[in-house]
Amino acid sequence: MASVAPMDCYSYRCAHLSQATGTAVIDTRAFRIDFETTFHIAETKPLIGGCLPDCMGGGQLDFDLGALDVGLYEVDLWGITQGDLSVTSGLPWEDQCLPSARSGSQ
């Protein structure tokens, strides 16, 4: 499983995800996963209080990558390398992820 979220922070009290679309193309020969995502986020005004810095209003897009072959995969977003993903077994593993400082989305 892989998740992509918007790059900017959107408070759940001041925004909601109206649509998220995307594709994930896995190139098993080149050991590359290329994501292309689009998020449509509507801004709202809370009835009481202000926005919170929780970043949950942008939502996320989840991809089921299935069982990947063992290896080091380059992870791209819109053709721009975001980092590497090391798959140590052919079994799904929930804790395989990119460091948050290097991951991003559009």
N, C-alpha and C positions, 0 to 999 in steps of 0.2 A: 504494500500500500504506500502510495506517495501522496502528499498534500501540498498544494500551492495556495498561498494567500496573497492578497494585495500588498504591495510594497509599503504603502502609506498606512498610518494608523487611523482607523475610523472607530470612534466610540459607538458601542451598541445603543447608547441613548440618543445619538445624533445621526445615525446612518443605518441603513439596512440594505442588504444585498438583494437586488431585484432580479439579476440574472448573472450566471457564471457559465461560461462555455470553455471547452478546451480539448486538446488532443495530447496524447503522449505516444511518440513513435520510438520504438525500441529497435535499435540496430544491433543485432547480436554479433555480427561480424566485426564491427568497429568498436563494440562495447560502448555504445553511446545511447543515452535517453534524451530525447528532445521534446520539451513541453512547449505548447503554445496555448496561452490562456487569455481570456478577456473577462473582466469583471465590470458589471454595471451596478454602481452603488448610488442609492438615492439618499440625499441628506435630509434629515428631519430636525425639528426643534422640540426638545423635551418640554412637557407641560410644566414640570416643576424641576428646579435645579439645572445644572449645566451638564456639559459633556464630561465623561470620565475618560482617563487615559488607559482604557482597557484593550483597545485594538480588536475587539470582537465584532464590530459592526460590518466589517468588510467580508466576513465569511471566509470560506475556503473551498477549494475544489479538490476532491479526492479521486485518485486514479488507482485502480487495481492492476498492478504490474504483473501479477501472477508469480510463478516461480522463475527467477532469473538464473542463468548459468553463472557458475562461480567465476569471479573476475573483478577487475576494477573498471567501473563504468564512468565515462565523462557525462555529467549532467548539464544540459543546456536549456536555456529559456529563450525562446525566439532566436536561436542560433548563437546566443552569448553564453559562454561557459560560466557556470555558477559554482562548480566544484566537482568532486569525485565521490562516487558511492562504491564502497567495497562490499562485495557480496561474498561471504565466506562459505556459504553452503547453498544448495539448490532449494532449500526450504524457505518459506516465507519467514521473515524475522522482523518483528515490530520495531525494534530499536535501531534499525539501519536508517540513518538520516544524515543530511548535510549539516555542518555547523551553522547556526542561525546567523552568524555574522557574514557568511558568504552566500546564503540563500536569498532569493528575491523573487518578485513576480511582477507582472504587468496587469 
